[in-house]
């Protein structure tokens, strides 16, 4: 199926190499219908979902459908259907498949896998999604990991809850990473991570990453940075023994964050200086975004709010450009936690609370969070083991 690639930052939609620009509400309407394709919605339902807290008339939906049809007309397999007397639905027809001979060319498949891995290393999520969208035209198969990774960086929590394509331990790993940035209670997120490590239900690679990297930031989020610091030597030993060169910058960013939450500003500055050197030789976009966030938090610690705000916003913009929604969620979460604990009177608390509320609304985080908690707890209690 020729899927749509939706870019909420630019209000664009793409199929393959073709891109169309939309207005904000046109984009919101298309995104909602695409996420719920093959389902019919009344005008009232669409007004409630797309124009929440606004007061448009029913004709507003008709006008937007009309404009979307004109703009999407070039893609005949995408249909905005009128359900007479009720409303609208979106369907995408399966194109007639003609097998591309390159699908059996191992050299081609290997080259594409290498390109996916390079984009992953560089933190270029949008490039991964754009390449994946071309797989039928270019004739290659998307590796199972990258099929899941694309869902992950797009913040598709629902897919990880509903899919039957992944085993229980792997589902738990992805859900824990997604839950990290949207948890209402960081202590609960920490309890989940600790239980997952005790039970050893994730793959060895996922277990290792959780143990030496992910959980250490969760310790800091939960107000226990000192416990994370005691584990730094273990992290470094594992990185050295397993030659984990790809972990160098993520671990340095984690260490800077932990030191900032512990008010170890001199240590945070040493981590920052090291990151500056690393990023000069390896300017990975995902890490650049996170580094800007950490620099913004460091400026907040000094009370330099205006400069901090510029850094924080730049970091969030870069993470959006990189298309890594879980890290974007986590960044907003960590900014809010830092402001609450270290700058409770800051004018920025309202700004970033409002930003989180907009993410909550767009991705339905409050709605899906209880279901995530139930599923994580079920997995930790032995559920879904047959998946």
N, C-alpha and C positions, 0 to 999 in steps of 0.2 A: 504494500500500500504506500502511495506517495504521501507521506506525512507532511504536515505544515510545521514550519519552524517559526515560532512566535518570539519576538524580541520585545519585552515589555518596556525596556529602556528607550527604544527608538520608535515604538509603535509601528513595527514592520512585521510583515508575514512573508515567508519565503517557501517556495517549492523548488528544490534543486537550486539552480543558479539565479532564478527569477525572484525578485523582491518587490513587494508592493508596500507603499506607505499608507497608513491609515490615520484617521483622527482618533483621539483618545477613547471616546465612547464606542466608535466603530471597532477599535481593537478590543475593548473590554467585552463587547457583545460577541465578537467572533471567538475570543478566547473561551468564554463561558460555553458557547455552543460546541466548540471543538472538544473541550474537556468532557462534554456530555453528548457527544455525537450519537446519532441514532435514537435520541430521546426527544419527544415533543414537549414543548413548553408553551403555555398560554402567554399572551401579552402581559397579563398581570404578573405572572411568575418572572418573566424577563425583566419587567420594571423593578420588581422587588430585588432581584439578584444583581442587576447591572447598574440600576439607578437608585440604589439604597440611599435613604436619607435625602433624596431629592423628590421633586413633585412634578414630574413630567406627565403628559397625557399619553393615552394608548397610541396615538398617531406617531409618537416619537419612535416607538419600536418599528413601525412600518417604514418610516423614513430612513432609519438606519439600515434596515434589511435591504431596502431599495438601493441605497448607495453601496452597500457591501456587494450586492449581486453584480453591480456594474463593475466594480473594481476587481472582483474575482472571476469575471466572465472568461478570462483567458485560460482558466483551469477548469476544463469541462468535467473533470471527475469530482469536483467539489460542488455540492448542491445545497443551496439554502431553500428548503422546501416549505411551501405554505400548506398548513393543515387547515383545510377549509372549516371555518366556524370555530377554530380553536387557537392556532398560533403558528409556531415555526419549529423546524428541526434542521439539523445539518447532517448530511450523509456524505461519505467519501466512497466512491466506487473503486473496486479493485481493477486496476488496469490489466489488460491482456499481457501475460508474461511471455517474453521471448528471451530465452536463456542467453546471457552474454558469455562468449567463449572464454573471456578472461577469468571467469569464476573458477575454471579448472587450472589456471596458470599459477603454480606455486610461487614462482618468482614475483608475480604481481601481488598475490595475497600476502607474501612476506613483506614486500615494500610498503603496502598499506598498513599492515600491523605496526611496522616501524614508525610510520607517520603518526598513527594514533598514539603510540608510546611517547614520541617526541613532543607532541602537543600536550600530552598529560604532564610530562616533566616540566614543560615551560608554563604550565598553568593556563593554557589557552582553551578554556571550555567551549567558547563559541566556535573555535576552529574545529574542535572534535564534533560538535553537533552539525556544523556545516558539511564536514566530510562525510559523516554518517548519512546525511540526507541525500548524498549522491551515490549511495552504494548500488542502487539498481542500474543507474545510468553507466557508472564506471565499471560495474561488474565485479564486486567483491563482497565477501561476507563480513559482517561485523562480529568481532570476537565477543564471546559471552560476557566477559568482564566489562567491556565497553558498552554493551547494551544496558547493563545495570548502572554503570557509571554515568551514562547520559541521563538516565532517570534521576540519579542521585543529584547531580549538579543542577538539574532543573528544579529540584525541590519537590519532586513528585512523590510525596509521602504516601498518597493513596495507593500507588502502584506497589510499593513495598509492603503495604498491608494486605493487598488483595492477590498478588501474583502467586501462581503455583510453580514458578520457574526456578525458585531457589530453595535450598535446604534450610532447616530451622536455624542452625548455627550462623549461617551467612545472613539470613534475614535479621537475626538478632543484632549482628554487627552493624548492618546498614541502619537499622532503626535506632540504635544507640547513638550513632553519629548524627542522625537527623534530630533526635530528641535533645541532644546537647544544647543546641541553640534556641530551642523553643520551650525548654522546661520552665514551668512556673516556680519550681522548687529545685535549686541546684543540688541540694542534699539528696533528693530522691534520685536525680540523675547519677550522682556518685554511688548511691547504693546499688543501682542497676549495674553500673560498670564493675564495681567490686564483685558482685555476685556472678557476673559473666566470667570474670577472670578466675574466680574460685572454682567454678563448675567446668571450665575448660571446654566449652561447647563450640567456640568459634574455630575457624581453621588456624593452623599454627602461625601463619603470617598475620592474620587479623588479631590473634591473641597477642602476638609480639607488639604490634603497633599500638594496641590499646594499652598494653602494660608500660611501654617506654615513652609514649607520647600523649595519646588522647586523654587518658585518665588524669595525667598530671595537670592539665588545664582545668579539668573538672574539679580537682582538689582545690585549686585556686578559686574557681567560681563559688565553691561551697564554703569559702572562708577558711580553708586549711592549707595555705601555701607552704607552710613549714614542712608539712608531710610530703608535699611534692618535692621540695628541695632535698630532703633526705634520700630521695630516689634518683637524683641526678647522676650519681656515680654509676648506678646500675645501668641507666640509660646509655651512658657513654661506653661502658664495657660491652654492652650488647651491640652497639653501633660499630665498635671496633672489631669485635670478634666475628660479626656477620657481614662486615664490609658494607654497611648501609649508607653509602654516600648520598643517596637521595633523601635521607633523613636529616642531613646536616642543617639546612636552613629551617625546616619546620621545627626542629628541636631547639635551635637558637631563638626562634620567635617564641616558642613555648616558655623557654627559660626567662626571656625578657618579661613576658606577661606575669609569670609567677613571682619574679622579683618585684615587679611593680605593685602587685597586690599585697606583697609582704612589706612594702615600703622600703625595700633594699635598693635605694635609688642608685647608689654607686655600682652595684652589681648589674642593675638594669642598664646603666650607661655603658658598662663593659660589653654586655650582650649587643647593645645597639651599635657600638663601634665595630664589633665583629661582623654584624649583619651588613653594615655599610660596605665593608671590604668584600664580603661574599657576593653581594648584589652587583657590585661593579663588574665582576667577572662573569656572573651568571644572573642576568636581570630577568628572573622568572616573574611573570605578571602576577600570579596568585600570591607569591611571597612578597612582592612589592606592595600589593594592597594591604596585606596583613601588617607589614612593617610600618606603613603609614598610620595604621590604627594604633600600634604600640607607641609610636612617636607622639601621637596625639594624646594618649593616656599619660605619657611622661610629661608633656607640657601641662596637662591638667594638674598633675601632682605639684607642679611649681606655681599653679594658679594663673597660668598664661592662657586664659580661656579663648581669646580671639584666635591666637595662633593654633591652639589645640583644635578648635572647631574646624579651621581650614584643613589641618592634617587629617582629622577624622573623616571629614566629608570627602577628601581626596581618596582616602583609603577605601571608603565605601563605593565611590565611583569606580575605582579600579577593580574591585571585586565584582561589581556589576558588569563591567566590561569583560572581565574574565569568565563570566557566567559560572559562578560557584555559589548557588543560593544557600547551601548549608553553612558555608563560611560567612556569608553575608548575614544570615540569621545570627550566627554565633558572635559576629563582630558587634552587631547592635545590642545583643544580650550582654556582652562584656562591657560595652560602653555604659549601659544603664547600671550595671552592677557597680562599676567603678565610681560613677557619679554618686550613686546612693551611699557608698561606703566612705568615699574620700572627699567628695565635693557636694554634700547634701543641699547646700544653698545655691548651687549653680543654676543660672538661667537656662543651661543646656539640658537640664533634666526633662523639661517639658518638650523640647524639640525632639529628643531621641525617643521619648515615650510615644510621641505622636508618630514618629517613623515606624516604631514597632507596631503600633495600632494599624497603620496602613498595610504592613506586611501581614499582620494577623487577618485583616479583612480579605486581602488578595489571595492568600494561600490557605485561609480557613484554619489557622493554627489552633485557635481555642476549640474549634469544633472537632478537629482530628486528634488533639492531644490526649483526651481520655481514652480513645480507642488505641492509640499508641501505647499508653500505659498498660492497658489490659493485655494487649498482645505481648509486650515485653515481659510482663509478669507471667503470662501463660508459658512463654518460651523458657523462662527461667525455672518454672515449676514442672518442666518436662512436656509441655504441650507442643503440638505441631511437629513432633519428632519424625513423623512419617513423611513429611513434606519433602 
